Amino acid sequence: MTFQAYLDNIEAKTGLTPRQFLELAHEKGFDESTKAGPILAWLAEDYQLGKGHGMALVHVITKGPQISQKHVNTGTAHSDPSDTLWLDGAASNPANAG
């Protein structure tokens, strides 16, 4: 599953876009300095998200939408087409148009 697919699946499950999770996280005091554990606990307790999906959001909350080039166009199951994740919802993602 691609990094973007994790985010899209989270949105499908919770009804919240990654950007909305980012805003909620900031309201809770989570930012780039927060360790993964507290964020994962919050996501599991409030949204029933497992570690894999939670870690995708941990990345967005602590590092923003940029991902490493090593995950881009590798031809593997985890390959993303871009090094920038779309945070505003699957329906509005230009990559899904067409």
Secondary structure, 3 states (H helix, E strand, C coil): CCHHHHHHHHHHHHCCCHHHHHHHHHHCCCCCCCCHHHHHHHHHHHHCCCHHHHHHHHHHHHHCCECCHHHECCCCCCCECCCECCCCCHHHCHHHCC
